[in-house]
Amino acid sequence: MPLGKPLRFWRSLRFRLALSYVVFFSILLVSLGVVFREVLKNTLDAQATGVLNEEWGAVKGYLRIDKNGPEWFYDSADPDDNYFVERLRRVYLLADIEGHPLQWSTSYPSIGFESPAEIKAIVASGKPNFRIRTGDRGEPFLIRSGLVWDERHRYRYFLAIGQSIAQSSRVLHDFTWQYFSIVPVVIVLSGLLGWFLAGRALSPVNSVAEAAQRITHSSLNMKIPLRGAGDELDRLIEAFNRMIARLSFSFEQIRQFSTDVSHELRTPLTVVRGQLEVALFTAKTTEQYRDAMVNALEDVERLSNIVRALLLLSQSETGQLVLQKTEIDMADLLRDRIEEFQIPAEAQGVTLSAELPASLPIMADRVQIERLVSNLLSNAIKYTPAGGSVIATLSSEGQEARLSVADTGVGISPDHLPHIFDRFYRVPSSDPEKGLGLGLSFVAWIVKAHGGTIDVVSELNRGTRFVVTLPVGEVAPASPEPREVPSYQ
Ligand code: ADP
């Protein structure tokens, strides 16, 4: 199955990998070639220089210098001597130190005499001089030149001997040509090899991408199969599968939430509609109309509460809800809430009590803290069967206020405990009429926004305890006269 947008050829990883192969091999082969050529050249040069140095020593043995000038001295009847001297004199030039040529081999003029200026410079330097000169047929010669003199250093002459280095030049040239004509072939082969290897290495990536492509919102339970190689790609697949699982969980929550919301909204809406219809068709007296409207209003109130909770949650999550911190007395606030919740607690047959200090001022958003306390108290009462009890305790610990709400209710199993603060999470066995699963996620947001912490311990059928700590913040010093501590039973 083709993937969304086709990859541009030169953008593909396969092309880029193969290209890096080609670049790497090109640089490597060219550098190696240059280095080899240089080594070969130096070896050939050293060889030629060594031979010339040996010949220079031999020449000095055959050349006699006295006041009559330089003279070759050997036994012309001896074939060995003859052959040797002839070899030495194949390429040579003898000149006086002013640069006037005296003797030379027949081949020397084609190479070209050194100019008097050159000769004078070499004589003045006093050192042997090597240079490469080209003959008239393009043949290269290595020439060694320098001074020769008699035993007493009275008469000095300029001598140059040379030998053809055509052979070594050809070797060097052949090497260079052959090597650098093979290089492009090797580079093309390395490109093909790179293309093939990159294709093999990347083919699992393509199949993973295709598998990922097949996963849509309706098939989020699908998984990309692991290849079992235990390599980086398998790790990527695992991470991807985990991400899909999280997405699937969120999708499921949202779907569940939509169902819950529609259910929650539909019931009171149907009731309101029924009440109004009945009133319209059957009510005769003003009293009957009034009763129907009061009932309808109660259900409308319930509807607005649900809508408000949803709105608040979305505002808190998008950061639109800004805390309005003022100094509030937590003890007072709790006293009021406890008093308010006595009625539903009694209706449920639950004992609601509190242990509070006289006063505990903290810097906090009153509306949100009231909401937090109400949520914890209403949950505790809601999930505690008749005959049970709920105790709220407030204490000051250093720079923190510590609120605990403990009940002897149904408890939460360890499987569900880690999720109760998640949005829309309800323990599955909970009575669906009891809530939307938003209360605790809102509580957790309020605690976090105040820089506090929330913990929960619970045991199934034994009870649950929520502990909230909130930083006290910058509050005015406590009043010197403590107030009486009331307690509610
Ligand atoms: P709900 O609106 O359903 O109460 P909450 O977010 O307030 O949603 O709570 C999430 C879930 O945590 C509830 O469905 C309930 O099962 C569980 N829960 C919360 N408080 C208590 C408690 N005091 N005792 C037992 N279960 C609780």
Residues whose N, C-alpha, C, O or C-beta is under 5 A from the ligand:
A	BS01	ADP	N379 A380 Y383 G409 G411 I412 I420 Y425 R426 V427 S430 K434 G435 L436 G437 L438 G439 L440 S441 T464
